[in-house]
Amino acid sequence: MRKIKNFEQLAVNDARRAVLEIAEAGFSAVDTKAAIRRALIDIQRIYFFVLH
């Protein structure tokens, strides 16, 4: 699922498409929902390791 809703309308040439793809990658990297999910998984792994 794209973060930039009108990606296709904006990507009218190769250069713009490349910039939009870079922006999408940046938005994905700072996706707070995904970051929290990864952090919780890490915490669960540490907790499991400590208890066993």
Residue pairs with C-beta under 8 A, 6 or more apart in sequence:
2 24
3 24
3 27
3 28
3 31
4 10
4 20
4 23
4 24
4 27
7 20
7 24
10 16
10 20
11 17
11 20
28 34
